[in-house]
Amino acid sequence: MKETLETLSGGVAVITGAGSGIGEGLARHAAELGMKVVLADIAQDRIETVAADIIAAGGSALPVVTDVSNPDQLDALADKTYERYGEVKLLINNAGIETLGLSWEIPAATWEKTLNINIHGVIHGVRAFVPRMIAAGETAYIANTSSIGGLGMMPVQTSYILSKHAV
């Protein structure tokens, strides 16, 4: 564990869904470990607040408004990260949404939104960052956040449960 923490300290962490909840907590913890943190979220005000707190505490943070359901925005996130900080040591694909409803009652647009954020956001996050992480030839880590929902079943959460099983 100590070796892992030493590898991460001073490195760059990219965290999607960093504006609240688990993502915010992970971003703040990464900053406490001495990492430069790239905060990605659709909520600009929230990631700017988290970034300001990290900077006020002596850390380094870059808020980047990102819709993970859009592969081009994940590519842009990777480009901005590498331009600003260089190599990434930690990628956490955490952004996600919860949807409720019986599968036959959920509108097609809601299904698409849920799957695009919860599944494709992870897939395209990996696709946008991993080639450069591998090319660096250094130890790096990837965490794709699922949920307890990925281990269970709930009829009124079909789209959410399905997406978390996929992750």
N, CA, C and O of each residue as an XYZ file, in Angstrom:
668
protein
N       0.822     -1.198      0.000
C       0.000      0.000      0.000
C       0.866      1.262      0.000
O       0.573      2.221     -0.715
N       1.924      1.257      0.799
C       2.804      2.419      0.872
C       3.417      2.709     -0.494
O       3.541      3.869     -0.888
N       3.797      1.660     -1.212
C       4.379      1.823     -2.544
C       3.366      2.453     -3.505
O       3.727      3.311     -4.310
N       2.111      2.032     -3.425
C       1.061      2.605     -4.270
C       0.873      4.084     -3.964
O       0.772      4.900     -4.880
N       0.826      4.432     -2.691
C       0.655      5.833     -2.310
C       1.832      6.669     -2.785
O       1.649      7.810     -3.209
N       3.031      6.116     -2.719
C       4.199      6.848     -3.219
C       4.115      7.040     -4.732
O       4.521      8.081     -5.248
N       3.590      6.043     -5.445
C       3.420      6.144     -6.898
C       2.431      7.254     -7.241
O       2.637      7.998     -8.200
N       1.362      7.363     -6.463
C       0.327      8.351     -6.744
C       0.718      9.760     -6.317
O       0.362     10.725     -6.993
N       1.428      9.897     -5.231
C       1.798     11.206     -4.709
C       2.543     12.018     -5.763
O       3.532     11.561     -6.336
N       2.054     13.216     -6.004
C       2.654     14.091     -7.005
C       2.174     13.819     -8.413
O       2.484     14.574     -9.335
N       1.416     12.743     -8.591
C       0.899     12.393     -9.912
C      -0.393     13.116    -10.231
O      -0.841     13.991     -9.491
N      -0.978     12.730    -11.347
C      -2.211     13.351    -11.828
C      -3.361     12.364    -11.706
O      -3.250     11.209    -12.119
N      -4.467     12.831    -11.135
C      -5.689     12.050    -11.025
C      -6.780     12.720    -11.851
O      -6.974     13.933    -11.764
N      -7.485     11.937    -12.644
C      -8.642     12.418    -13.405
C      -9.857     11.693    -12.855
O      -9.891     10.464    -12.813
N     -10.865     12.468    -12.431
C     -12.040     11.871    -11.809
C     -13.292     12.447    -12.446
O     -13.530     13.653    -12.391
N     -14.099     11.570    -13.057
C     -15.373     12.019    -13.611
C     -16.438     11.955    -12.516
O     -16.346     11.158    -11.582
N     -17.433     12.803    -12.653
C     -18.455     12.885    -11.614
C     -17.890     13.487    -10.339
O     -18.343     13.159     -9.242
N     -16.895     14.374    -10.476
C     -16.174     14.909     -9.330
C     -16.868     16.082     -8.653
O     -16.325     16.654     -7.708
N     -18.042     16.444     -9.111
C     -18.734     17.591     -8.540
C     -19.532     17.295     -7.292
O     -19.965     18.218     -6.602
N     -19.738     16.013     -6.984
C     -20.523     15.665     -5.799
C     -20.324     14.193     -5.458
O     -19.731     13.430     -6.221
N     -20.828     13.828     -4.313
C     -20.869     12.423     -3.908
C     -19.510     11.741     -3.857
O     -18.520     12.322     -3.411
N     -19.483     10.503     -4.321
C     -18.266      9.692     -4.301
C     -17.151     10.372     -5.084
O     -16.009     10.408     -4.627
N     -17.466     10.909     -6.253
C     -16.448     11.558     -7.074
C     -15.803     12.731     -6.371
O     -14.584     12.893     -6.427
N     -16.602     13.553     -5.708
C     -16.051     14.681     -4.955
C     -15.147     14.175     -3.833
O     -14.053     14.700     -3.630
N     -15.601     13.163     -3.112
C     -14.799     12.601     -2.037
C     -13.475     12.043     -2.541
O     -12.434     12.241     -1.914
N     -13.513     11.350     -3.666
C     -12.290     10.802     -4.251
C     -11.345     11.919     -4.695
O     -10.132     11.816     -4.518
N     -11.899     12.977     -5.266
C     -11.075     14.105     -5.710
C     -10.388     14.778     -4.523
O      -9.199     15.089     -4.583
N     -11.123     14.995     -3.473
C     -10.542     15.636     -2.285
C      -9.464     14.735     -1.675
O      -8.425     15.223     -1.232
N      -9.708     13.439     -1.653
C      -8.717     12.511     -1.099
C      -7.455     12.472     -1.965
O      -6.340     12.474     -1.443
N      -7.632     12.437     -3.284
C      -6.480     12.442     -4.186
C      -5.634     13.695     -3.954
O      -4.405     13.629     -3.952
N      -6.291     14.825     -3.762
C      -5.559     16.078     -3.494
C      -4.800     15.983     -2.171
O      -3.669     16.460     -2.068
N      -5.412     15.373     -1.167
C      -4.746     15.196      0.132
C      -3.514     14.303      0.001
O      -2.564     14.434      0.774
N      -3.529     13.400     -0.971
C      -2.372     12.536     -1.229
C      -1.269     13.270     -1.995
O      -0.197     12.717     -2.239
N      -1.546     14.516     -2.368
C      -0.556     15.309     -3.093
C      -0.670     15.199     -4.602
O       0.261     15.549     -5.328
N      -1.814     14.710     -5.077
C      -2.017     14.590     -6.518
C      -2.560     15.881     -7.103
O      -3.252     16.641     -6.426
N      -2.242     16.120     -8.360
C      -2.881     17.179     -9.132
C      -4.186     16.555     -9.616
O      -4.179     15.460    -10.179
N      -5.299     17.241     -9.403
C      -6.604     16.635     -9.650
C      -7.330     17.344    -10.795
O      -7.475     18.567    -10.798
N      -7.781     16.547    -11.766
C      -8.631     17.053    -12.842
C     -10.047     16.626    -12.502
O     -10.356     15.437    -12.417
N     -10.903     17.625    -12.311
C     -12.283     17.411    -11.897
C     -13.189     17.505    -13.114
O     -13.307     18.573    -13.715
N     -13.824     16.410    -13.482
C     -14.721     16.399    -14.634
C     -16.146     16.171    -14.163
O     -16.414     15.268    -13.370
N     -17.054     16.996    -14.657
C     -18.466     16.876    -14.289
C     -19.259     17.793    -15.221
O     -18.698     18.699    -15.837
N     -20.564     17.552    -15.318
C     -21.413     18.448    -16.107
C     -21.797     19.697    -15.320
O     -22.254     20.684    -15.897
N     -21.610     19.651    -13.998
C     -22.004     20.766    -13.129
C     -20.812     21.683    -12.883
O     -20.021     21.459    -11.966
N     -20.694     22.714    -13.711
C     -19.561     23.626    -13.636
C     -19.413     24.266    -12.265
O     -18.307     24.332    -11.729
N     -20.505     24.734    -11.695
C     -20.423     25.408    -10.400
C     -19.882     24.483     -9.322
O     -19.112     24.913     -8.463
N     -20.277     23.223     -9.361
C     -19.824     22.289     -8.320
C     -18.342     21.963     -8.460
O     -17.627     21.943     -7.458
N     -17.853     21.703     -9.692
C     -16.428     21.380     -9.817
C     -15.552     22.601     -9.577
O     -14.415     22.467     -9.126
N     -16.066     23.782     -9.872
C     -15.293     24.988     -9.562
C     -15.181     25.187     -8.057
O     -14.145     25.637     -7.569
N     -16.231     24.859     -7.321
C     -16.197     24.954     -5.860
C     -15.202     23.952     -5.282
O     -14.399     24.300     -4.417
N     -15.254     22.713     -5.759
C     -14.328     21.686     -5.270
C     -12.893     22.080     -5.622
O     -11.996     21.957     -4.789
N     -12.674     22.550     -6.839
C     -11.329     22.971     -7.261
C     -10.828     24.120     -6.385
O      -9.669     24.117     -5.970
N     -11.681     25.093     -6.103
C     -11.291     26.230     -5.264
C     -10.894     25.762     -3.870
O      -9.926     26.262     -3.297
N     -11.637     24.804     -3.324
C     -11.301     24.263     -2.002
C      -9.939     23.567     -2.021
O      -9.136     23.737     -1.103
N      -9.685     22.787     -3.067
C      -8.409     22.069     -3.186
C      -7.253     23.064     -3.308
O      -6.215     22.909     -2.664
N      -7.444     24.072     -4.132
C      -6.400     25.084     -4.330
C      -6.168     25.871     -3.044
O      -5.025     26.160     -2.689
N      -7.257     26.221     -2.341
C      -7.134     26.963     -1.084
C      -6.362     26.164     -0.038
O      -5.712     26.742      0.833
N      -6.432     24.845     -0.124
C      -5.714     23.970      0.811
C      -4.276     23.706      0.354
O      -3.553     22.937      0.987
N      -3.865     24.345     -0.745
C      -2.493     24.200     -1.219
C      -2.310     23.176     -2.322
O      -1.182     22.883     -2.718
N      -3.405     22.632     -2.819
C      -3.321     21.631     -3.878
C      -3.442     22.239     -5.258
O      -3.494     23.458     -5.421
N      -3.486     21.364     -6.247
C      -3.613     21.778     -7.640
C      -4.821     21.082     -8.237
O      -4.958     19.863     -8.133
N      -5.700     21.858     -8.863
C      -6.921     21.287     -9.429
C      -7.308     22.020    -10.705
O      -7.136     23.232    -10.833
N      -7.833     21.247    -11.639
C      -8.316     21.787    -12.905
C      -9.742     21.304    -13.122
O      -9.956     20.115    -13.358
N     -10.734     22.209    -13.048
C     -12.106     21.805    -13.330
C     -12.358     21.843    -14.840
O     -12.044     22.831    -15.504
N     -12.928     20.760    -15.375
C     -13.228     20.680    -16.806
C     -14.667     20.193    -16.964
O     -14.983     19.047    -16.643
N     -15.527     21.070    -17.457
C     -16.911     20.666    -17.695
C     -16.905     19.585    -18.760
O     -16.402     19.782    -19.866
N     -17.478     18.426    -18.404
C     -17.445     17.266    -19.290
C     -18.733     16.485    -19.182
O     -19.176     16.139    -18.087
N     -19.332     16.210    -20.325
C     -20.487     15.313    -20.407
C     -19.934     13.966    -20.866
O     -19.583     13.806    -22.035
N     -19.857     13.001    -19.955
C     -19.234     11.717    -20.287
C     -20.024     10.907    -21.303
O     -19.519      9.916    -21.830
N     -21.238     11.309    -21.578
C     -22.020     10.598    -22.603
C     -21.578     10.999    -24.011
O     -22.032     10.418    -24.997
N     -20.697     11.988    -24.101
C     -20.204     12.484    -25.381
C     -18.728     12.101    -25.542
O     -17.874     12.695    -24.884
N     -18.407     11.122    -26.400
C     -17.013     10.696    -26.558
C     -16.054     11.830    -26.914
O     -14.905     11.826    -26.474
N     -16.509     12.792    -27.698
C     -15.649     13.916    -28.065
C     -15.251     14.735    -26.839
O     -14.132     15.244    -26.768
N     -16.155     14.863    -25.880
C     -15.835     15.622    -24.669
C     -14.835     14.867    -23.795
O     -14.029     15.488    -23.102
N     -14.878     13.544    -23.822
C     -13.874     12.766    -23.088
C     -12.511     12.882    -23.764
O     -11.486     12.946    -23.086
N     -12.495     12.908    -25.081
C     -11.236     13.139    -25.799
C     -10.673     14.515    -25.443
O      -9.472     14.659    -25.217
N     -11.545     15.524    -25.393
C     -11.111     16.877    -25.039
C     -10.606     16.921    -23.591
O      -9.639     17.622    -23.293
N     -11.254     16.180    -22.699
C     -10.800     16.096    -21.308
C      -9.384     15.531    -21.254
O      -8.528     16.054    -20.540
N      -9.143     14.475    -22.001
C      -7.799     13.879    -22.037
C      -6.787     14.888    -22.583
O      -5.704     15.047    -22.022
N      -7.136     15.562    -23.665
C      -6.226     16.546    -24.254
C      -5.891     17.656    -23.251
O      -4.722     18.007    -23.087
N      -6.909     18.211    -22.579
C      -6.679     19.285    -21.607
C      -5.827     18.805    -20.439
O      -4.968     19.531    -19.941
N      -6.078     17.574    -20.010
C      -5.310     17.011    -18.897
C      -3.841     16.896    -19.257
O      -2.975     17.335    -18.500
N      -3.556     16.303    -20.418
C      -2.169     16.106    -20.830
C      -1.473     17.428    -21.147
O      -0.275     17.570    -20.902
N      -2.213     18.393    -21.687
C      -1.624     19.709    -21.963
C      -1.249     20.424    -20.669
O      -0.204     21.071    -20.597
N      -2.083     20.314    -19.665
C      -1.872     21.041    -18.406
C      -0.891     20.335    -17.469
O      -0.004     20.970    -16.898
N      -1.055     19.017    -17.314
C      -0.313     18.304    -16.279
C       0.605     17.185    -16.773
O       1.504     16.769    -16.043
N       0.404     16.702    -17.964
C       1.210     15.570    -18.425
C       0.596     14.235    -18.061
O      -0.626     14.085    -18.032
N       1.452     13.271    -17.783
C       1.013     11.881    -17.599
C       0.004     11.699    -16.473
O       0.079     12.360    -15.437
N      -0.941     10.789    -16.697
C      -1.985     10.476    -15.731
C      -1.601      9.206    -14.976
O      -1.262      8.186    -15.577
N      -1.660      9.289    -13.650
C      -1.360      8.136    -12.787
C      -2.627      7.430    -12.322
O      -2.598      6.242    -12.002
N      -3.752      8.169    -12.283
C      -4.992      7.615    -11.757
C      -6.170      8.133    -12.563
O      -6.387      9.341    -12.656
N      -6.925      7.217    -13.141
C      -8.151      7.550    -13.862
C      -9.308      6.875    -13.145
O      -9.332      5.654    -12.992
N     -10.266      7.681    -12.708
C     -11.456      7.125    -12.058
C     -12.670      7.534    -12.876
O     -13.068      8.698    -12.882
N     -13.251      6.561    -13.564
C     -14.489      6.759    -14.321
C     -15.642      6.524    -13.350
O     -16.081      5.394    -13.137
N     -16.111      7.606    -12.776
C     -17.072      7.545    -11.685
C     -18.447      8.120    -12.035
O     -19.434      7.768    -11.389
N     -18.536      8.983    -13.028
C     -19.802      9.657    -13.331
C     -20.907      8.639    -13.600
O     -20.686      7.628    -14.266
N     -22.075      8.915    -13.085
C     -23.209      8.025    -13.313
C     -24.502      8.690    -12.882
O     -24.507      9.663    -12.128
N     -25.591      8.142    -13.376
C     -26.916      8.621    -12.972
C     -27.779      7.424    -12.602
O     -27.575      6.313    -13.090
N     -28.735      7.674    -11.740
C     -29.693      6.632    -11.360
C     -31.022      6.932    -12.033
O     -31.461      8.081    -12.080
N     -31.645      5.913    -12.541
C     -32.976      6.069    -13.130
C     -33.917      5.051    -12.494
O     -33.514      3.955    -12.105
N     -35.158      5.442    -12.405
C     -36.171      4.576    -11.803
C     -37.306      4.319    -12.791
O     -37.619      5.164    -13.629
N     -37.901      3.167    -12.683
C     -39.055      2.821    -13.497
C     -38.969      1.394    -14.005
O     -37.885      0.825    -14.136
N     -40.112      0.838    -14.282
C     -40.153     -0.492    -14.883
C     -39.630     -0.394    -16.311
O     -39.879      0.601    -16.991
N     -38.915     -1.405    -16.770
C     -38.216     -1.320    -18.060
C     -39.133     -0.924    -19.208
O     -38.703     -0.197    -20.103
N     -40.353     -1.367    -19.212
C     -41.265     -1.053    -20.308
C     -41.911      0.321    -20.164
O     -42.578      0.791    -21.086
N     -41.723      0.958    -19.030
C     -42.280      2.291    -18.809
C     -41.247      3.402    -18.978
O     -41.614      4.573    -19.083
N     -39.964      3.054    -19.007
C     -38.908      4.050    -19.143
C     -38.846      4.495    -20.601
O     -38.724      3.658    -21.495
N     -38.929      5.793    -20.851
C     -38.865      6.280    -22.235
C     -37.515      5.936    -22.885
O     -36.492      5.839    -22.207
N     -37.536      5.759    -24.181
C     -36.312      5.413    -24.920
C     -35.205      6.425    -24.662
O     -34.044      6.044    -24.513
N     -35.543      7.695    -24.607
C     -34.522      8.729    -24.378
C     -33.852      8.559    -23.014
O     -32.653      8.801    -22.878
N     -34.614      8.148    -22.013
C     -34.048      7.925    -20.680
C     -33.142      6.703    -20.679
O     -32.079      6.714    -20.058
N     -33.562      5.647    -21.375
C     -32.692      4.469    -21.528
C     -31.358      4.875    -22.156
O     -30.291      4.522    -21.654
N     -31.433      5.614    -23.249
C     -30.209      6.018    -23.958
C     -29.317      6.880    -23.078
O     -28.101      6.689    -23.051
N     -29.908      7.822    -22.361
C     -29.130      8.694    -21.483
C     -28.429      7.876    -20.401
O     -27.239      8.069    -20.148
N     -29.154      6.976    -19.769
C     -28.587      6.145    -18.705
C     -27.440      5.287    -19.223
O     -26.374      5.238    -18.611
N     -27.654      4.617    -20.338
C     -26.616      3.739    -20.894
C     -25.420      4.546    -21.394
O     -24.277      4.116    -21.238
N     -25.668      5.695    -21.986
C     -24.567      6.525    -22.492
C     -23.693      7.071    -21.369
O     -22.473      7.140    -21.515
N     -24.291      7.451    -20.271
C     -23.504      7.958    -19.145
C     -22.864      6.808    -18.379
O     -21.652      6.804    -18.164
N     -23.662      5.841    -17.969
C     -23.187      4.812    -17.050
C     -22.298      3.753    -17.701
O     -21.423      3.200    -17.034
N     -22.497      3.460    -18.971
C     -21.672      2.451    -19.645
C     -20.696      3.107    -20.611
O     -19.483      2.931    -20.493
N     -21.229      3.866    -21.570
C     -20.351      4.458    -22.584
C     -19.399      5.489    -21.990
O     -18.301      5.684    -22.512
N     -19.797      6.148    -20.914
C     -18.892      7.077    -20.242
C     -17.639      6.374    -19.746
O     -16.537      6.915    -19.834
N     -17.812      5.172    -19.228
C     -16.678      4.369    -18.768
C     -15.847      3.891    -19.967
O     -14.623      4.025    -19.982
N     -16.528      3.336    -20.959
C     -15.826      2.815    -22.141
C     -14.998      3.911    -22.804
O     -13.819      3.711    -23.096
N     -15.610      5.060    -23.040
C     -14.901      6.126    -23.740
C     -13.903      6.853    -22.840
O     -12.955      7.459    -23.339
N     -14.102      6.802    -21.531
C     -13.090      7.313    -20.624
C     -11.815      6.488    -20.727
O     -10.713      7.032    -20.802
N     -11.977      5.178    -20.728
C     -10.824      4.288    -20.888
C     -10.179      4.514    -22.258
O      -8.960      4.650    -22.362
N     -10.998      4.552    -23.293
C     -10.478      4.723    -24.650
C      -9.695      6.025    -24.807
O      -8.670      6.056    -25.488
N     -10.176      7.095    -24.180
C      -9.537      8.414    -24.332
C      -8.206      8.521    -23.585
O      -7.320      9.258    -24.016
N      -8.054      7.802    -22.481
C      -6.869      7.961    -21.641
C      -5.858      6.824    -21.718
O      -4.653      7.072    -21.687
N      -6.320      5.597    -21.818
C      -5.417      4.460    -21.633
C      -4.281      4.368    -22.651
O      -3.170      4.015    -22.253
N      -4.481      4.657    -23.924
C      -3.330      4.571    -24.826
C      -2.141      5.433    -24.369
O      -0.991      5.004    -24.463
N      -2.420      6.636    -23.878
C      -1.344      7.508    -23.400
C      -0.782      7.018    -22.065
O       0.409      7.168    -21.793
N      -1.648      6.431    -21.236
C      -1.176      5.891    -19.964
C      -0.219      4.727    -20.217
O       0.811      4.613    -19.552
N      -0.554      3.874    -21.166
C       0.313      2.740    -21.509
C       1.619      3.241    -22.128
O       2.702      2.768    -21.783
N       1.502      4.202    -23.044
C       2.685      4.728    -23.735
C       3.687      5.350    -22.758
O       4.886      5.369    -23.036
N       3.211      5.857    -21.624
C       4.109      6.465    -20.636
C       5.051      5.426    -20.025
O       6.137      5.765    -19.554
N       4.629      4.168    -20.036
C       5.469      3.111    -19.504
C       5.653      3.154    -17.998
O       6.595      2.560    -17.473
N       4.774      3.845    -17.302
C       4.848      3.983    -15.848
C       3.656      3.286    -15.197
O       2.637      3.045    -15.844
N       3.789      2.969    -13.929
C       2.679      2.398    -13.179
C       1.549      3.420    -13.110
O       1.767      4.582    -12.769
N       0.354      2.975    -13.435
C      -0.826      3.831    -13.370
C      -2.025      2.949    -13.014
O      -1.969      1.726    -13.138
N      -3.096      3.584    -12.575
C      -4.262      2.844    -12.098
C      -5.534      3.381    -12.736
O      -5.651      4.568    -13.039
N      -6.491      2.463    -12.931
C      -7.816      2.821    -13.454
C      -8.854      2.199    -12.538
O      -8.760      1.022    -12.190
N      -9.844      2.992    -12.148
C     -10.971      2.487    -11.375
C     -12.244      2.888    -12.105
O     -12.463      4.067    -12.385
N     -13.079      1.909    -12.411
C     -14.370      2.154    -13.036
C     -15.430      1.876    -11.984
O     -15.659      0.728    -11.603
N     -16.075      2.940    -11.520
C     -17.014      2.833    -10.414
C     -18.329      2.218    -10.869
O     -18.946      2.677    -11.830
N     -18.745      1.180    -10.170
C     -20.053      0.582    -10.414
C     -20.959      1.002     -9.262
O     -21.130      2.194     -9.009
N     -21.532      0.042     -8.573
C     -22.477      0.333     -7.503
C     -22.876     -0.994     -6.883
O     -22.657     -2.056     -7.466
N     -23.452     -0.925     -5.716
C     -24.058     -2.125     -5.143
C     -25.137     -2.637     -6.105
O     -25.478     -3.820     -6.112
N     -25.663     -1.707     -6.920
C     -26.657     -2.092     -7.931
C     -26.103     -3.061     -8.953
O     -26.863     -3.770     -9.612
N     -24.776     -3.100     -9.095
C     -24.157     -4.045    -10.011
C     -24.146     -5.462     -9.477
O     -23.751     -6.391    -10.182
N     -24.573     -5.634     -8.246
C     -24.588     -6.959     -7.624
C     -25.986     -7.481     -7.356
O     -26.146     -8.617     -6.909
N     -27.000     -6.674     -7.621
C     -28.346     -7.076     -7.260
C     -29.337     -6.912     -8.391
O     -28.974     -6.693     -9.547
N     -30.593     -7.024     -8.022
C     -31.685     -6.838     -8.974
C     -32.787     -6.046     -8.281
O     -33.053     -6.232     -7.093
N     -33.423     -5.159     -9.045
C     -34.523     -4.359     -8.528
C     -35.400     -3.999     -9.715
O     -34.958     -3.260    -10.594
N     -36.623     -4.496     -9.767
C     -37.471     -4.289    -10.947
C     -37.701     -2.831    -11.327
O     -37.860     -2.524    -12.509
N     -37.721     -1.919    -10.343
C     -37.971     -0.520    -10.673
C     -36.686      0.259    -10.956
O     -36.719      1.481    -11.100
N     -35.575     -0.434    -11.033
C     -34.300      0.206    -11.361
C     -33.618     -0.535    -12.506
O     -32.389     -0.588    -12.552
N     -34.371     -1.097    -13.413
C     -33.812     -1.959    -14.451
C     -32.690     -1.298    -15.242
O     -31.626     -1.897    -15.401
N     -32.894     -0.094    -15.736
C     -31.855      0.530    -16.564
C     -30.597      0.817    -15.750
O     -29.484      0.631    -16.242
N     -30.764      1.264    -14.523
C     -29.618      1.526    -13.655
C     -28.881      0.231    -13.319
O     -27.660      0.153    -13.451
N     -29.620     -0.772    -12.888
C     -29.034     -2.059    -12.498
C     -28.298     -2.679    -13.688
O     -27.173     -3.159    -13.548
N     -28.938     -2.664    -14.854
C     -28.311     -3.205    -16.055
C     -26.991     -2.496    -16.346
O     -25.985     -3.141    -16.643
N     -26.998     -1.171    -16.260
C     -25.781     -0.419    -16.569
C     -24.680     -0.685    -15.548
O     -23.506     -0.740    -15.913
N     -25.032     -0.848    -14.304
C     -24.022     -1.101    -13.281
C     -23.502     -2.541    -13.349
O     -22.341     -2.787    -13.024
N     -24.328     -3.480    -13.760
C     -23.843     -4.832    -14.035
C     -22.830     -4.790    -15.177
O     -21.822     -5.494    -15.129
N     -23.079     -3.989    -16.182
C     -22.165     -3.892    -17.336
C     -20.797     -3.369    -16.896
O     -19.767     -3.857    -17.360
N     -20.788     -2.388    -16.011
C     -19.500     -1.846    -15.545
C     -18.775     -2.899    -14.728
O     -17.672     -2.651    -14.241
